[in-house]
Amino acid sequence: MIKTLIKLKILKFILICGVSTAYAFKKYCDQKIEVKEKKNKKPFPLTR
């Protein structure tokens, strides 16, 4: 019983770490895309 409890705690820890890592990676990628979009925006030239 103790072995299964330890296994469940390790599994829970791995799942929480995996989810938090995926969230951090997604946030990092979204931030990188946002910076690229800002660089690509050019002001419209005024025509007369």
C-alpha positions as CSV (number, residue, x, y, z in Angstrom):
1,M,0.0,0.0,0.0
2,I,2.8,2.4,0.8
3,K,4.4,1.7,-2.6
4,T,1.3,2.5,-4.5
5,L,0.8,5.7,-2.4
6,I,4.3,6.8,-3.3
7,K,3.8,5.9,-7.0
8,L,0.6,8.0,-7.0
9,K,2.3,10.9,-5.4
10,I,5.1,10.7,-8.0
11,L,2.6,10.5,-10.8
12,K,0.7,13.5,-9.4
13,F,3.9,15.5,-9.2
14,I,4.9,14.6,-12.8
15,L,1.4,15.6,-14.1
16,I,1.5,18.9,-12.3
17,C,5.0,19.7,-13.5
18,G,4.0,18.7,-17.1
19,V,1.0,21.0,-17.1
20,S,2.9,23.9,-15.6
21,T,5.7,23.5,-18.1
22,A,3.2,23.4,-21.0
23,Y,1.5,26.6,-19.7
24,A,4.9,28.4,-19.4
25,F,6.0,27.3,-22.9
26,K,2.7,28.4,-24.4
27,K,2.9,31.8,-22.7
28,Y,6.5,32.2,-23.9
29,C,5.5,31.4,-27.5
30,D,2.6,33.8,-27.4
31,Q,4.8,36.5,-26.1
32,K,7.4,35.8,-28.9
33,I,4.6,36.0,-31.6
34,E,3.3,39.2,-30.1
35,V,6.8,40.8,-30.4
36,K,7.1,39.7,-34.0
37,E,3.7,41.2,-34.9
38,K,4.8,44.5,-33.3
39,K,8.0,44.6,-35.4
40,N,6.1,43.8,-38.6
41,K,3.6,46.6,-38.2
42,K,4.6,49.6,-40.3
43,P,2.8,52.9,-40.2
44,F,0.8,53.8,-43.3
45,P,2.5,56.3,-45.5
46,L,0.6,59.5,-45.9
47,T,-0.2,60.2,-49.6
48,R,-1.0,63.6,-50.9
